[in-house]
Amino acid sequence: MPRQRFVNLPAKDLDRSVALFTVPGFAFDPRFTHHDATCT
């Protein structure tokens, strides 16, 4: 099984960050996404 690495980056406006990464086609993992954080 390949290793996974998670990089945590702070964001002042989570909704705006999600919108930015949605444009190029990133998808977010619902298991790790909630009102405080999100994971692609």
C-alpha positions in Angstrom: 0.0 0.0 0.0 1.4 3.4 -0.9 2.1 5.9 1.8 0.0 9.0 2.1 1.1 12.4 3.3 -1.1 15.2 4.5 -0.1 18.8 4.4 -2.0 21.2 6.6 -2.2 24.8 5.4 -4.1 27.6 7.3 -6.8 29.5 5.5 -8.6 32.6 6.7 -11.7 31.9 4.6 -12.3 28.1 4.1 -15.2 28.5 1.7 -13.2 30.7 -0.5 -10.3 28.2 -0.5 -12.6 25.4 -1.4 -14.0 27.4 -4.3 -10.4 28.2 -5.5 -9.4 24.5 -5.6 -12.8 23.4 -7.1 -12.1 25.4 -10.3 -9.2 23.2 -11.5 -11.1 20.1 -10.7 -10.0 19.0 -7.2 -12.5 16.9 -5.3 -12.8 16.9 -1.6 -13.0 13.8 0.6 -16.2 14.0 2.7 -14.7 11.7 5.4 -12.2 14.6 6.2 -14.3 17.6 5.3 -16.4 19.6 7.8 -16.9 23.3 8.9 -13.3 23.6 10.3 -11.3 21.8 7.6 -11.3 20.0 4.2 -9.2 17.5 2.5 -8.7 16.9 -1.3 
